[in-house]
Amino acid sequence: MQTPTNITLNKEKTLLTITFDGVDYPLSAEYLRVYSPSAEVVGHGPGQDTLQVDKENVTIQRIEPTGNYAVILFFSDSHDTGIYSWSHLHHLATNHEDLWAEYLGRLKDAGHSHSEF
């Protein structure tokens, strides 16, 4: 299991930087929010995921450790049910480019706007 050596939140609470194996991975609050591992986002089974929209301005209000394996991120839109395990964060960090492109594509296909379009 990959364990981060550092987790920092910027002053604006919009960017969480996670360090794995000496590499810093800056992840936006929006990205972390739309890829939350919570049931609200991923559902309770395959194909039950819910597209998260209008999360461009979400911020991370606080970070709470959970044991030695995860953190809970508390977002400004009151979302706080996702437990971000080290393995989930490592997956999000190392696959950021592909996952972000997939998310933007899903938003566009669903007819939603985003500042990156």
C-alpha positions in Angstrom: 0.0 0.0 0.0 1.3 3.5 -0.9 1.3 5.9 2.0 1.7 9.6 1.4 4.6 11.3 3.1 3.0 14.7 3.0 -0.5 16.3 2.5 -0.9 20.0 2.3 -3.8 22.3 1.6 -3.2 25.7 0.0 -4.3 28.9 1.7 -7.3 29.3 -0.7 -8.4 25.7 0.2 -8.7 24.9 -3.5 -5.6 22.7 -4.0 -4.5 19.6 -2.0 -1.0 18.5 -2.7 -0.2 14.9 -1.9 3.3 13.5 -1.9 3.9 9.8 -2.8 7.5 8.5 -3.3 8.9 12.0 -3.3 6.6 13.2 -6.1 4.1 16.0 -5.4 0.7 15.6 -6.9 -1.4 18.8 -6.8 -5.1 17.9 -6.9 -7.9 20.5 -7.1 -10.7 20.5 -4.6 -13.1 20.1 -7.6 -11.3 17.0 -8.8 -11.3 15.4 -5.4 -14.9 16.2 -4.9 -16.1 14.8 -8.2 -14.1 11.6 -7.6 -15.2 11.2 -4.0 -15.4 7.5 -3.0 -18.8 8.1 -1.3 -22.0 6.2 -2.1 -23.5 9.6 -3.2 -21.0 9.7 -6.1 -20.2 6.0 -6.9 -23.5 4.5 -6.0 -23.9 1.0 -4.5 -22.8 -1.0 -7.5 -21.5 -0.9 -11.0 -23.0 1.7 -13.3 -24.7 3.5 -10.4 -22.3 6.4 -10.3 -23.8 9.9 -10.3 -22.2 12.7 -12.4 -21.2 15.6 -10.1 -21.9 19.0 -11.6 -21.3 22.6 -10.6 -18.4 21.8 -8.3 -15.9 24.3 -9.9 -15.9 26.6 -6.8 -15.9 24.0 -4.1 -13.2 24.2 -1.4 -11.9 21.8 1.2 -12.8 23.2 4.6 -10.9 20.7 6.6 -9.1 17.3 6.5 -9.6 14.7 9.2 -7.3 11.6 9.5 -9.0 8.2 9.8 -6.8 5.6 11.3 -3.5 5.2 9.5 -5.0 4.5 6.1 -7.3 7.4 5.0 -8.6 10.9 5.4 -12.0 12.4 5.3 -12.3 15.7 3.3 -14.9 18.2 4.4 -16.0 20.2 1.4 -17.7 23.6 1.3 -20.9 22.1 -0.3 -21.4 20.1 2.9 -20.1 16.8 1.3 -18.2 14.9 3.9 -19.1 11.2 3.5 -16.1 10.1 1.3 -13.3 8.2 3.0 -10.2 8.8 0.9 -8.0 5.8 1.4 -4.3 6.1 0.6 -4.8 3.7 -2.3 -7.7 5.8 -3.7 -5.7 9.0 -3.4 -2.7 7.3 -5.1 -5.0 6.2 -7.9 -6.4 9.7 -8.3 -2.9 11.3 -8.1 -1.2 8.9 -10.7 -4.2 8.9 -13.1 -5.1 12.5 -12.8 -4.8 13.5 -16.5 -7.0 10.6 -17.8 -9.6 10.8 -15.0 -9.9 14.6 -15.4 -10.3 14.3 -19.2 -12.9 11.6 -18.6 -14.8 13.8 -16.2 -14.8 16.8 -18.5 -16.0 14.6 -21.3 -18.9 13.3 -19.2 -19.9 16.8 -18.3 -19.8 17.9 -21.9 -21.8 14.9 -23.0 -24.4 15.6 -20.4 -24.8 19.2 -21.6 -23.1 20.9 -18.7 -20.7 23.8 -19.0 -17.3 24.1 -17.4 -14.6 26.8 -17.5 -12.2 24.4 -19.3 -14.4 24.0 -22.3 
